[in-house]
Amino acid sequence: MKSKSVEYFQQENIPIPSIDANYIIINRGIKFFLNFLLIYLFVTIIIYNYPELNINTFILLICVVSSVLLYILDLNFPACYI
């Protein structure tokens, strides 16, 4: 097995991967739109089914739903695949 010296690796030209900015913008746009739409749908369904919610429960509900949905959307639409 041949070992390569440190000088060889320093002189070797390694291509730097380019990141497409359009892909990142489209990806973030899809995440933003889906997040807004899903939060609206889930909160609307819960409000219409439980009209006796007070304001504290409503705010907590929005925070929980948005956190869970953002987590799921980040798993499905990651910013990069490294």
N, C-alpha and C positions, 0 to 999 in steps of 0.2 A: 504494500500500500504506500502510495506516494504522499508525503506530507508537503503542504504548501507553506512557504514562509510568510511572515507578516508583511514583508515588503511586496510580495506578490499581490496580497489582498489590498494593500494600499494603492497599488498602481492599477488595479483592475477597475474598469469602468462599469459600475453597476447602474443600470437604468433606474431612474426615479419614477415611480408610478405617478401618472397624472390623474387628478381627480376632476371629474366633469362637474362644473358648477351648476349646470342645468339639472343634472340628476339630483343634486342636493336640494335645489330650490323646489323641484317637483315633488320630491319625497317629503319635504317639510310641509308643502302645501296640501298634499294628500292627508298627512297626519293632522294638520290643523283643521281641515274641513271635516274629516271623519270624527275628530274629537268633539268639535262643536255640535255636529249633527247627532252623535250618539248621546252626548250629555243632555241635549235638548229633549231627545226622545225619551230617555230613561227618566229624567226628572219630571217631564210632563205626564208620563204614565203613572208615576208614583203619586204625583200631586192629585191627579183626577181620581185615583183609587183610594187615597187617604186625605180627604179634605180637612181633617182636624189637626194637621201638623202645625206646630208653632214655628216661629221664625228661627229659633235656635236649632231645632231639628232640621229645618229646611236648609240652613247654611251648612250644617254638618253633612247632610245628605249630598249636597252639591260637591263638597270637598272630597268625600269618599268616592263618589261616582267618577269624578274627574281624575283622581289619582289612579284608580283601578284601570280606567280606560286608557290613560296615558301610558301606563305600564304595559298594557296589552298591545297598544299601537307601537310602542318602541320595540317590542319583541318582533312584531311583524314587519315594520318598516325601519330598520336600523339606519343610522346616518352613514355608517361605513361598514364594510364587511371584512375588516382586518381582524 
